[in-house]
Amino acid sequence: MLRTPRVAIVGSGFVGSTTAYALLTSDFPAEIVLIDRDRRRAEGHVHDVRDAEVFSYKTRVLAGEFGDCCSADVAIITTGVSQAGLKSRLDGLKEIADIVHGRVHDVAKHNPRGILLIASNPVDVLTYAAWKWSGLPPNRVIGSGTVLDTARFRRRLAERYKIASNNIHALVLGEHRDSEVTGIPLEEFCQQLGLPYEGNTVGRIARETRAAGLQIIGAKGATYYGIGAVLVRSVRAILRDENSIFTVSGLVPESMQLGQVSCLFRPSSTGMESLPSTPLNASERQALEASAEILKGRIALLDSSVSITAREAESFQYQT
């Protein structure tokens, strides 16, 4: 009998619990372990999610401890701090880094062989830090990157041009949100379909995409449905070895001279493989390099500020 893969979700706040629910209702069978410092809250989410079992795909959902990560194929870090009222994902960086440091240490201690998937923000900086903290090979520490930004961009372009979003082959690269870069041969695409190419419209949509997360947070306090779907899609691609390509965050080859940034990667059960980036014009390449430089500066800031131990991290109150 085939073994059912195990997915451990660390953090049972909005993102963690939504991801558990989305995984349950997907067509991918997996055992789901929800881990939280507040065990009672994790158990409450487990019972709530399990109430949907009869209407979805039957799977095992349980509240667990970090020791339950030992057999997890993928461990997802969703731990975070509320971003309501923050001007930037860098606000509160020290606080969230201290918390994530402890969570990554606990997961890696129990599971040195699985895939570590980071969803905590600022995701690019924390994915790099998680690689350093975990001691895992860089290809087994994956950030959710700009997959959600890409989905937001494609949806808005699809609405403007009245084309199904899965037929819009646009990408968002670089940093998640603040300095992200849209890479899309849209002018050629429009010519092929006889559609009007409107550079100003594309620029406006790109700006709307960049601001989408903060707008949602301002309206309802947090974002979780979109990122929950992104994490489930990523888990499925990883565990099924689909050879799908995503704009996740990872350490790119030195030959690309970008460092840590969201580019094209092929994730799998053994890690992820960096792929040549989509063809960019000169201004797009320059913007991507600028985004990478910004991230290098923020990573340097993080390296000089984080010195907390896993035991000390236990004293922090956190939510996602």
Secondary structure, 3 states (H helix, E strand, C coil): CCCCCEEEEECCCHHHHHHHHHHHHCCCCCEEEEECCCHHHHHHHHHHHHCCHHHCCCCCEEEECHHHHHHCCEEEECCCCCCCCCCCCCCCHHHHHHHHHHHHHHHHHHCCCCEEEECCCCHHHHHHHHHHHHCCCHHHEEECCCHHHHHHHHHHHHHHHCCCHHHCCCEEEECCCCCCEEECCHHHHHHHHCCCCCHHHHHHHHHHHHHHHHHHHHHHCCCCHHHHHHHHHHHHHHHCCCCCCECCEEECCHHHCCCEEECCEEEECCEEEECCCCCCCHHHHHHHHHHHHHHHHHHHHHHHHCCCCHHHHCCCCCCC
